Structure formats: C-alpha cells, structure tokens
Amino acid sequence: MIPRITLSADGPSISRLVAGCMKWGAWGKQLSPQDTLRLVEQCLEIGLTTFDHADIYGHYTTEADFGRALALQPSLRDQIELVSKCGIRLVTPNRPENRIKSYDTSKEYILWSVDQSLRALQTDRLELLLIHRPSPLMDPHEIAEAFTALSAAGKVLHFGVSNFTPSQFAMLYELFPLVTNQVRASVRHLDPFLDGVFDQAQRLRLAPMAWSPLGGGGLFELPGDTQARRIHRVAEELGEKYGLAFDQLLIAWLLCHPAQIVPVLGSGRFERIQRVARAFEVELEPEDWFRLWQASTGEEVP
Ligand SMILES: NC(=O)c1ccc[n+]([C@@H]2O[C@H](COP(=O)([O-])OP(=O)(O)OC[C@H]3O[C@@H](n4cnc5c(N)ncnc54)[C@H](OP(=O)(O)O)[C@@H]3O)[C@@H](O)[C@H]2O)c1
C-alpha cells in the first residue's frame, strides 16, 4: 500500500503518490467516465487517494469529466482528496472572454474559479487549492483574503501554491498558512534542489509536491537527447542493483530526498501507476543518488 503523508503540521493527509489528471481527458487519454471511475477505484485499492487537477486541464473540461465519473459512484468522494489549481486564463473557445493568455490572482477571480471547479467536479469542497503560477501582478493580501473567504465558506480546506520562488512563497506565507509548493522536479529537472524551494520546504516542514516526476514522459524518448541517454545508462546499472525498472528508480530517487517530496504521477494507465509504488521498497545509497544527479548534469558535483 502507498503510505500517507501530512503536508504540514496542520495540513491535509494525502497519499504519498498523487495521481495527476492533466492528461486523463482532452489533453491525453480522453477517458470515459466509466474508465475514469475504474482508474480511481484501482488507485484506491493500492492506497493512492489523492487526485491532482487544475481548472485549465483539457481547456477547462477535465474537472467536469472527473466529476461525471464521481457522480457514478458518489460514495467515493469521501475516500479521496481533491487538489485543484486556479489563476491561469487560457485562450480557448471555452473561455471566449480571454483574449490573451494571462494570470489572474485577484480575489474576485479566485472565488469565481473555485466555484467553477466545485461545480465541475460535482463536489462541495476541495481538500487543497493551489495558485497555479505566480503572477507578476499578484497582491498577496488579496490572495490571502480570497483564501480566508474560501476557508470560512468550507469550500477549500487547505491552500498552497505552485511554481513559486522561495521569496514569492514567503511573501504569501507571512499572511496565510500555506501547506505546499508544487514544482517541477525530477532527475531531469533539478531547479528546486538548487534554487531554495526544497530548502524552504524543509525549513518550514512542509512537504513539496513534484510535477513531471518522470520528466513529463520526455525521458522515454531517447533519440538525440544526450541527457536522457546518460540517465538511462546509469539507471540501467542501478536498476539491476536495486531490482527496479527505470520509472520506479526515478521515483525512488525523489522519495529518498529529506524534503519528503510527493510525486504527482502523470500516467493515465493503472499498470504504470501501480508499478511505481514499488519505489517505496528501496532506499538508494547516497552515492547512487549522486550518480543519477551526475548523469543529469553531465558533470561531477563541484
Ligand atoms: N503545477 C503545475 O504547474 C503542473 C504542470 C504540469 C503538470 N502538473 C501535474 O503533474 C502531473 C504529472 O505531470 P506529467 O504528466 O508531466 O508527469 P510524468 O509522470 O513525469 O509524465 C507522464 C507522462 O509519461 C508517460 N509515462 C509514464 N510512465 C511511462 C513509462 N513507464 N514508459 C513510457 N511513458 C511513460 C505517461 O504516458 P501514459 O499516460 O501513457 O502512461 C505520460 O505521458 C500532471 O498530471 C498534473 O496533474 C502540474
């Protein structure tokens, strides 16, 4: 069974692996409500209870697809945690009022967006809401006011951000108790290990969430990609040592970091989600962790 984690001292308890739903609908697998329901039920069987959404997925359609699946089996709602995001305005026929891609973190927009998400997901609450991207125009006081109102209304139980720098995170954290920062992190994308995001998470004892934990799927397409080739070469050797396949090893690499990283898996196939759960069975030796780091950067650490 996949273990659980509490994101912060007062934060939500979620599964240590999260299912990312970005490609379950129009942006990928186009799962039917029945297929989605089956996938959710299979995830629950292995202890994966947390599902990551954003209003924009599928050009603002994937939350509603998931909601239709939940409506087929309403008792599932109390067995899962729903994460969603807001703040990006996409140009799409589904939002004709958006004339240029932009960010909106105004109080009015956040409140409106959450109501849309709740309606689409056919639920009365989100366990976790994230501001999807930091806006150059964001006013932390206004975001905190929106979060306070959503919390008071019982529409959102916990709040966080995504893709925030440490200083952007600190600015909002001073005004409101955030529980996580969801950032891109994998053997392929090392930024949060170096830019202070994971340092801050450890200092504040908040578990960060990692999107694209397998590099967004790009690591499976080798031709011409020298970084991917280096990572595969090392991963093959380590895979033999630990008895792990490539994807399992990459997730194990994230899991053994002391920041308590929570990978948000992007696969829409249960076999792949289930396989990755084996990553909990091993602890990589530090030298092996650094071998993958070196394979990623192409050089020794200084
Ligand atoms: N906060 C943000 O700004 C942000 C941004 C992007 C994504 N996200 C969240 O993070 C989640 C994960 O992102 P991601 O999709 O980039 O994650 P990922 O897990 O790194 O990549 C998933 C992709 O890899 C493929 N894949 C997985 N295992 C594979 C294997 N063993 N062999 C070959 N291909 C494999 C999947 O295809 P199959 O589906 O066919 O298995 C899928 O296309 C999203 O669903 C979303 O919830 C958040």
The ligand as a MOL file (V3000), in Angstrom:
LIG
                    3D

  0  0  0     0  0            999 V3000
M  V30 BEGIN CTAB
M  V30 COUNTS 48 52 0 0 0
M  V30 BEGIN ATOM
M  V30 1 N 1.6200 22.5970 -11.1620 0
M  V30 2 C 1.9440 22.6320 -12.4270 0
M  V30 3 O 2.3220 23.6850 -12.9820 0
M  V30 4 C 1.8890 21.3630 -13.2180 0
M  V30 5 C 2.4040 21.3350 -14.5320 0
M  V30 6 C 2.3400 20.1250 -15.2230 0
M  V30 7 C 1.7770 19.0140 -14.6320 0
M  V30 8 N 1.2470 19.0980 -13.3630 0 CHG=1
M  V30 9 C 0.6400 17.9130 -12.6970 0
M  V30 10 O 1.6140 16.9030 -12.6500 0
M  V30 11 C 1.1020 15.7080 -13.2290 0
M  V30 12 C 2.1930 14.9020 -13.8140 0
M  V30 13 O 2.8710 15.6210 -14.8330 0
M  V30 14 P 3.4700 14.8530 -16.0880 0
M  V30 15 O 2.3820 14.2650 -16.8900 0
M  V30 16 O 4.4180 15.7720 -16.7670 0 CHG=-1
M  V30 17 O 4.2390 13.6670 -15.2810 0
M  V30 18 P 5.2150 12.4720 -15.6030 0
M  V30 19 O 4.7570 11.3550 -14.7210 0
M  V30 20 O 6.6050 12.9610 -15.4790 0
M  V30 21 O 4.9600 12.1000 -17.1250 0
M  V30 22 C 3.8150 11.4180 -17.5200 0
M  V30 23 C 3.9820 11.0170 -18.9550 0
M  V30 24 O 4.9680 9.9900 -19.0200 0
M  V30 25 C 4.4090 8.8600 -19.6450 0
M  V30 26 N 4.9280 7.6660 -18.9540 0
M  V30 27 C 4.7990 7.3660 -17.6570 0
M  V30 28 N 5.4070 6.1960 -17.3780 0
M  V30 29 C 5.9070 5.7650 -18.5390 0
M  V30 30 C 6.6410 4.6120 -18.9020 0
M  V30 31 N 6.9800 3.6840 -17.9960 0
M  V30 32 N 7.0060 4.4900 -20.1850 0
M  V30 33 C 6.6940 5.4110 -21.1060 0
M  V30 34 N 5.9810 6.5470 -20.8290 0
M  V30 35 C 5.6030 6.7120 -19.5470 0
M  V30 36 C 2.9120 8.9690 -19.4640 0
M  V30 37 O 2.2300 8.2790 -20.5020 0
M  V30 38 P 0.9700 7.3040 -20.1680 0
M  V30 39 O -0.1180 8.1940 -19.6480 0
M  V30 40 O 0.6450 6.6960 -21.4790 0
M  V30 41 O 1.4410 6.3150 -19.1500 0
M  V30 42 C 2.6920 10.4630 -19.5280 0
M  V30 43 O 2.5780 10.9050 -20.8640 0
M  V30 44 C 0.0150 16.2000 -14.2090 0
M  V30 45 O -0.9480 15.2090 -14.4840 0
M  V30 46 C -0.5530 17.3550 -13.4410 0
M  V30 47 O -1.5150 16.8780 -12.5020 0
M  V30 48 C 1.3160 20.2520 -12.6510 0
M  V30 END ATOM
M  V30 BEGIN BOND
M  V30 1 1 1 2
M  V30 2 2 2 3
M  V30 3 1 2 4
M  V30 4 1 4 5
M  V30 5 2 4 48
M  V30 6 2 5 6
M  V30 7 1 6 7
M  V30 8 2 7 8
M  V30 9 1 8 9
M  V30 10 1 8 48
M  V30 11 1 9 10
M  V30 12 1 9 46
M  V30 13 1 10 11
M  V30 14 1 11 12
M  V30 15 1 11 44
M  V30 16 1 12 13
M  V30 17 1 13 14
M  V30 18 2 14 15
M  V30 19 1 14 16
M  V30 20 1 14 17
M  V30 21 1 17 18
M  V30 22 2 18 19
M  V30 23 1 18 20
M  V30 24 1 18 21
M  V30 25 1 21 22
M  V30 26 1 22 23
M  V30 27 1 23 24
M  V30 28 1 23 42
M  V30 29 1 24 25
M  V30 30 1 25 26
M  V30 31 1 25 36
M  V30 32 1 26 27
M  V30 33 1 26 35
M  V30 34 2 27 28
M  V30 35 1 28 29
M  V30 36 1 29 30
M  V30 37 2 29 35
M  V30 38 1 30 31
M  V30 39 2 30 32
M  V30 40 1 32 33
M  V30 41 2 33 34
M  V30 42 1 34 35
M  V30 43 1 36 37
M  V30 44 1 36 42
M  V30 45 1 37 38
M  V30 46 2 38 39
M  V30 47 1 38 40
M  V30 48 1 38 41
M  V30 49 1 42 43
M  V30 50 1 44 45
M  V30 51 1 44 46
M  V30 52 1 46 47
M  V30 END BOND
M  V30 END CTAB
M  END
